[in-house]
Amino acid sequence: MNKIAVTIPDATALSGIGRSSLYKLFNQGKLTPRKSGKRTLILVAELEDYVKNLPAGGPTIVQAIGEAGDVNHRTSTSDTGQ
């Protein structure tokens, strides 16, 4: 049986979104926290919808990673003994 709601720690593990970022999303109205006694729950379907609708990591992210890698592989004059 699949859970329909998860706690904050479970939501962070499930989505990869950090705890403080989840609370920011609550404050921005992008996710709705549910209360059961003292426990805060997030509907799994709502969390999945939010993550699925995030922008895709396109070439800009790939290029930035590639450029960062290039910087680490350059040799300076001190590395070559000049």
TORPA-4810 file (N, C-alpha, C, O; in nm, 3 decimals):
<nodes>
NODE_1_0.085_-0.119_0.000_0.000_0.000_0.000_0.089_0.124_0.000_0.178_0.136_0.084_M
NODE_2_0.065_0.215_-0.093_0.141_0.338_-0.101_0.086_0.443_-0.006_-0.034_0.451_0.017_N
NODE_3_0.177_0.523_0.051_0.136_0.632_0.139_0.075_0.744_0.055_0.119_0.770_-0.057_K
NODE_4_-0.026_0.810_0.110_-0.084_0.925_0.041_-0.027_1.056_0.096_-0.038_1.161_0.032_I
NODE_5_0.035_1.049_0.214_0.097_1.167_0.274_0.222_1.123_0.349_0.231_1.011_0.398_A
NODE_6_0.319_1.215_0.355_0.445_1.185_0.423_0.481_1.301_0.517_0.433_1.413_0.501_V
NODE_7_0.566_1.271_0.613_0.616_1.373_0.706_0.724_1.456_0.635_0.768_1.423_0.525_T
NODE_8_0.767_1.562_0.701_0.871_1.648_0.643_0.999_1.568_0.616_1.052_1.577_0.505_I
NODE_9_1.051_1.491_0.712_1.173_1.414_0.681_1.154_1.317_0.564_1.245_1.301_0.482_P
NODE_10_1.038_1.254_0.556_1.011_1.163_0.443_1.000_1.241_0.312_1.045_1.193_0.207_D
NODE_11_0.942_1.360_0.316_0.928_1.441_0.195_1.064_1.486_0.144_1.087_1.490_0.023_A
NODE_12_1.155_1.520_0.235_1.290_1.560_0.192_1.362_1.441_0.129_1.430_1.457_0.027_T
NODE_13_1.348_1.324_0.187_1.412_1.204_0.132_1.351_1.165_-0.002_1.422_1.124_-0.094_A
NODE_14_1.220_1.179_-0.014_1.149_1.140_-0.135_1.178_1.234_-0.251_1.194_1.190_-0.365_L
NODE_15_1.185_1.365_-0.222_1.195_1.463_-0.329_1.335_1.519_-0.353_1.366_1.567_-0.461_S
NODE_16_1.419_1.511_-0.251_1.551_1.574_-0.262_1.547_1.723_-0.229_1.649_1.790_-0.238_G
NODE_17_1.431_1.774_-0.191_1.417_1.914_-0.153_1.445_1.924_-0.003_1.393_1.845_0.076_I
NODE_18_1.528_2.019_0.035_1.566_2.034_0.176_1.451_2.081_0.263_1.352_2.136_0.215_G
NODE_19_1.467_2.059_0.392_1.365_2.094_0.491_1.329_2.242_0.486_1.211_2.277_0.478_R
NODE_20_1.429_2.330_0.489_1.400_2.474_0.489_1.337_2.516_0.356_1.255_2.608_0.353_S
NODE_21_1.376_2.451_0.246_1.314_2.482_0.117_1.167_2.441_0.115_1.085_2.510_0.056_S
NODE_22_1.134_2.330_0.180_0.993_2.289_0.189_0.913_2.395_0.264_0.802_2.429_0.222_L
NODE_23_0.968_2.447_0.374_0.896_2.549_0.450_0.881_2.677_0.368_0.779_2.745_0.379_Y
NODE_24_0.981_2.711_0.286_0.968_2.827_0.197_0.855_2.804_0.097_0.777_2.895_0.069_K
NODE_25_0.847_2.683_0.044_0.739_2.650_-0.050_0.602_2.659_0.017_0.505_2.699_-0.047_L
NODE_26_0.593_2.622_0.144_0.468_2.636_0.220_0.432_2.785_0.228_0.318_2.824_0.201_F
NODE_27_0.530_2.868_0.266_0.505_3.011_0.283_0.469_3.079_0.151_0.393_3.176_0.150_N
NODE_28_0.522_3.028_0.040_0.491_3.083_-0.092_0.360_3.029_-0.148_0.315_3.074_-0.253_Q
NODE_29_0.299_2.933_-0.079_0.174_2.875_-0.124_0.191_2.774_-0.237_0.093_2.737_-0.302_G
NODE_30_0.314_2.729_-0.260_0.339_2.633_-0.368_0.312_2.490_-0.323_0.284_2.403_-0.406_K
NODE_31_0.321_2.464_-0.195_0.283_2.335_-0.134_0.197_2.366_-0.013_0.213_2.469_0.052_L
NODE_32_0.105_2.275_0.018_0.015_2.295_0.131_0.046_2.194_0.241_0.030_2.074_0.221_T
NODE_33_0.091_2.243_0.358_0.113_2.150_0.469_-0.021_2.107_0.529_-0.114_2.187_0.535_P
NODE_34_-0.029_1.984_0.572_-0.148_1.932_0.640_-0.106_1.897_0.783_0.006_1.851_0.805_R
NODE_35_-0.194_1.919_0.877_-0.162_1.889_1.016_-0.246_1.771_1.066_-0.367_1.764_1.044_K
NODE_36_-0.178_1.680_1.134_-0.244_1.571_1.204_-0.186_1.572_1.345_-0.080_1.515_1.370_S
NODE_37_-0.258_1.637_1.435_-0.201_1.659_1.568_-0.081_1.752_1.556_-0.094_1.862_1.503_G
NODE_38_0.034_1.709_1.604_0.155_1.789_1.594_0.234_1.761_1.467_0.328_1.833_1.435_K
NODE_39_0.196_1.657_1.396_0.271_1.617_1.276_0.229_1.700_1.155_0.111_1.726_1.133_R
NODE_40_0.329_1.741_1.079_0.304_1.809_0.952_0.320_1.708_0.841_0.421_1.638_0.833_T
NODE_41_0.219_1.700_0.756_0.219_1.605_0.646_0.210_1.678_0.512_0.156_1.788_0.504_L
NODE_42_0.264_1.616_0.410_0.255_1.667_0.274_0.196_1.556_0.188_0.239_1.441_0.196_I
NODE_43_0.097_1.591_0.107_0.039_1.491_0.018_0.143_1.452_-0.087_0.203_1.539_-0.151_L
NODE_44_0.163_1.324_-0.104_0.262_1.273_-0.199_0.229_1.319_-0.340_0.319_1.358_-0.415_V
NODE_45_0.103_1.316_-0.378_0.063_1.359_-0.512_0.097_1.505_-0.537_0.143_1.541_-0.645_A
NODE_46_0.077_1.590_-0.436_0.109_1.732_-0.449_0.259_1.753_-0.462_0.304_1.835_-0.542_E
NODE_47_0.337_1.680_-0.384_0.483_1.688_-0.390_0.533_1.639_-0.526_0.621_1.701_-0.586_L
NODE_48_0.478_1.529_-0.573_0.517_1.476_-0.705_0.483_1.576_-0.816_0.564_1.597_-0.907_E
NODE_49_0.365_1.636_-0.810_0.326_1.735_-0.911_0.422_1.853_-0.911_0.461_1.902_-1.017_D
NODE_50_0.459_1.900_-0.792_0.550_2.014_-0.783_0.684_1.979_-0.849_0.735_2.057_-0.931_Y
NODE_51_0.741_1.865_-0.814_0.872_1.826_-0.867_0.864_1.802_-1.018_0.954_1.842_-1.092_V
NODE_52_0.758_1.739_-1.064_0.743_1.712_-1.208_0.731_1.840_-1.289_0.767_1.841_-1.407_K
NODE_53_0.682_1.948_-1.228_0.663_2.074_-1.299_0.781_2.170_-1.285_0.775_2.282_-1.334_N
NODE_54_0.888_2.127_-1.218_1.007_2.210_-1.213_1.069_2.217_-1.352_1.054_2.123_-1.430_L
NODE_55_1.139_2.327_-1.383_1.202_2.334_-1.515_1.309_2.226_-1.531_1.378_2.190_-1.436_P
NODE_56_1.319_2.175_-1.652_1.418_2.072_-1.681_1.556_2.134_-1.683_1.572_2.250_-1.721_A
NODE_57_1.657_2.058_-1.642_1.796_2.103_-1.646_1.847_2.092_-1.788_1.887_1.984_-1.833_G
NODE_58_1.846_2.203_-1.857_1.886_2.204_-1.997_2.034_2.229_-2.016_2.113_2.210_-1.923_G
NODE_59_2.072_2.271_-2.135_2.213_2.292_-2.171_2.285_2.390_-2.080_2.406_2.378_-2.061_P
NODE_60_2.214_2.489_-2.024_2.280_2.587_-1.939_2.348_2.519_-1.821_2.462_2.552_-1.788_T
NODE_61_2.281_2.425_-1.758_2.339_2.354_-1.644_2.454_2.265_-1.690_2.559_2.261_-1.626_I
NODE_62_2.435_2.196_-1.800_2.539_2.109_-1.853_2.662_2.191_-1.891_2.775_2.151_-1.862_V
NODE_63_2.641_2.306_-1.954_2.752_2.393_-1.993_2.826_2.443_-1.870_2.949_2.447_-1.870_Q
NODE_64_2.753_2.481_-1.766_2.818_2.531_-1.645_2.903_2.423_-1.581_3.013_2.451_-1.533_A
NODE_65_2.853_2.301_-1.579_2.931_2.190_-1.522_3.054_2.166_-1.607_3.164_2.145_-1.555_I
NODE_66_3.037_2.168_-1.739_3.150_2.148_-1.829_3.254_2.256_-1.814_3.374_2.227_-1.814_G
NODE_67_3.211_2.382_-1.801_3.305_2.492_-1.785_3.379_2.482_-1.652_3.498_2.510_-1.645_E
NODE_68_3.309_2.442_-1.547_3.375_2.426_-1.418_3.480_2.316_-1.427_3.588_2.327_-1.368_A
NODE_69_3.449_2.210_-1.500_3.546_2.101_-1.519_3.665_2.148_-1.597_3.778_2.108_-1.568_G
NODE_70_3.644_2.233_-1.699_3.753_2.284_-1.780_3.850_2.367_-1.696_3.971_2.358_-1.715_D
NODE_71_3.798_2.446_-1.605_3.882_2.530_-1.521_3.976_2.444_-1.438_4.093_2.478_-1.420_V
NODE_72_3.926_2.334_-1.389_4.008_2.246_-1.304_4.116_2.173_-1.382_4.214_2.127_-1.323_N
NODE_73_4.099_2.161_-1.512_4.195_2.085_-1.592_4.298_2.171_-1.663_4.385_2.118_-1.731_H
NODE_74_4.289_2.302_-1.649_4.387_2.389_-1.712_4.516_2.385_-1.634_4.515_2.372_-1.511_R
NODE_75_4.625_2.396_-1.703_4.753_2.400_-1.634_4.802_2.543_-1.630_4.795_2.615_-1.730_T
NODE_76_4.852_2.583_-1.517_4.906_2.718_-1.506_5.055_2.712_-1.527_5.112_2.603_-1.535_S
NODE_77_5.118_2.826_-1.535_5.263_2.829_-1.558_5.338_2.767_-1.440_5.446_2.711_-1.457_T
NODE_78_5.280_2.776_-1.319_5.348_2.716_-1.204_5.342_2.564_-1.210_5.432_2.497_-1.158_S
NODE_79_5.236_2.509_-1.273_5.225_2.364_-1.286_5.326_2.309_-1.385_5.371_2.195_-1.372_D
NODE_80_5.362_2.388_-1.484_5.453_2.339_-1.589_5.598_2.370_-1.558_5.687_2.332_-1.633_T
NODE_81_5.622_2.441_-1.447_5.759_2.472_-1.409_5.814_2.593_-1.480_5.935_2.617_-1.474_G
NODE_82_5.731_2.671_-1.548_5.778_2.789_-1.621_5.777_2.912_-1.534_5.814_3.020_-1.579_Q
</nodes>
